[in-house]
């Protein structure tokens, strides 16, 4: 079977002008550009209520 999941990216920890590369056990599972998403930011603020934990985008993975 396959496993799916999401990786949430902090707004201030990622350089969104460059491609994001995700590796798992030495295998590249994602390589691409990611854009900030206002909806995801609002969702993370509502979910956590913590201004230090604002996610601006997510990467969907199927591995």
N, C-alpha and C positions, 0 to 999 in steps of 0.2 A: 504494500500500500504506500500511499504518500502521506506526508505530514504537511499541514499548511499552518501558517502563522503570520503575524505582522510584527514588524520592527518599527517602533515609534522613534522619531528623530527630534532631538531638542533643537529649538529655534536658534540658540546661540552656540551650539557645539558643532555644527556642520557647515561646511562651505558649500552652499547650494549652487555656486557657479561652476562647480566641477562635478564630474560623474561620481556616483556613490558605488563602491564595490563592497559586496558582502561575500565573505568566504565562510564555509562550514566544513570542518575536517579537511582543510586543504583544497576543497573544491569551490570554485566560484559559482555562487547560486544567484547572484544579482549583479548587474553592472549597467548603470544608466543614470540619467539625470532625474532629479526629484524636484518638484516645485512645492513651495509653501502653499498651504491650504487653510484658509480662514475657518472653514467648518471644523477641521481637525483641531485647530487652536481653541476654538470655543468649546468643543467637546472635552478637551483635556482640562480646561479651566473649570468647567462645570463638574467634571468627574472628580478631580483631585482638590480643587479649591486652593491650590498652592501656586503662587506666581513664579516660583522657582522650578516648577514642573510643567512647563508649557511645551507641548509637542506641536510642531508646525506641519509635520507630514508623516506618512506611514509608507512602508514598503511591504507589499503582500508577497509572501513566499510560498511556493509549493515545492517541497523537497521529497 
